[in-house]
């Protein structure tokens, strides 16, 4: 959904630009989308593409209150939008990372979309889809295998597999020659040690070299006018045998205030919207200004309005490094902060609709503040929340989040939040919160059979 949202936002931006050709292109594409899908059709997909009303501000497209759109109808609407956007000289590439974390519903939707693209001669050669995943994370019964097999069997879709291996010994030699400004004969011994100790893992190589430089194991010698090192010392040096262990050691050198900001970010997973960072300034000041230094250090990356941990192992090490009691307290505080904000208008970005802002969350790219709040409190679970008023409030939040995802036809995430809401209610709530219990259970039943 976010990928198509960005395409729609691109059309909106082109309408506002000074370049007359861009303005004309945007108006043509918008007109074609409206003509082919119609107002009712656009209204039916607005929960999936919340930026649609901003593209057509004059025709009164309302969000919510529409029947849930089926996957096939949604795919057909997306194809029509894509046809409108892709003129003769326009091309588009979609990239979905970490497909190993996708559920069957999401993977099936991607396959149906690609099959429809492959069957449309007008756009088939203008679309490139790149999906990346960790091969060792895809087990035999993973839904990816079945969906990918069906995609490869499709006559309209051409698939290509690219398997990335570790760095070769020659590549490590070239890396050291470039960085240390030394000839091959002087770095080949060091390169062999680094290659052996890192098992040719590219990210591990970078982390290990940074560690050796930081500890002055590799150091610049004014007398020799070059970098020097002792290969025998490096050979017997006790170095963590995992990337994660080395990253953890490097993080210990960060100032306490910086580490606290990273810990906060790690609670949201591997990526966080820049728009959400603006919101989090109210929780911890200085978080926005700290991002660029982290990017320079290679800890974070920033692209397309999203801040991403440079490697998911960094996020995992930061998160696991938070003492359990502090981690639970941080989740609770973040959840209460975000849940409270969802009741007011948050001026964030052009994706705002009727006071509701959407962000990239752990489970979805169209997460609202209340679903993000649920992610935090759900990390605790009901057993760690003793206050009954809080448990009732968290159950209400999960009910709201479940309803939001049901409106987006995302029934997998909808039932996820609804089950958490039921867990927070507990068995005694049928006597103390009867109405809320009835509402949550009714919604969960409807979603389960949708």
Protein Blocks (a to p, Z undefined) as FASTA:
>chain_A
ZZmmmmmmmmmmmmmpmblklmmmmmmmmmmmmmmnommlmmmmmmmmmmlmmmmmmnop
aeehiacddfklmmmmmmmmmmmmmcfkbccddddehkllpcfklmmmmmmmmmmmmmmm
klmmmcccdddddfklmcfklmklmmmmmmmmpmkbccdddddddddfklmmmmmmmmno
pafklmmmmmmmmmmmnnopaklmmmmmmmmmmnomaccdfklopacddfklmmmpccdf
bfklmmmmmmmmpcfklmmmmmmmmmnojbdcfklmmmmmmmoghklmmmmmmmmnomac
ceehiacdfbfklmmmmmmmpcfklmmmmmmmmmmmmmmmmmpccdfbfmbgghiacddd
fkbcbbcfklmmmmmmmmnopmlmmblklmmmmmmmmmmmmmmmmmnopaklmmmmmmmm
mmmnommlmmmmmmlmmmmmmmmmmmmmZZ
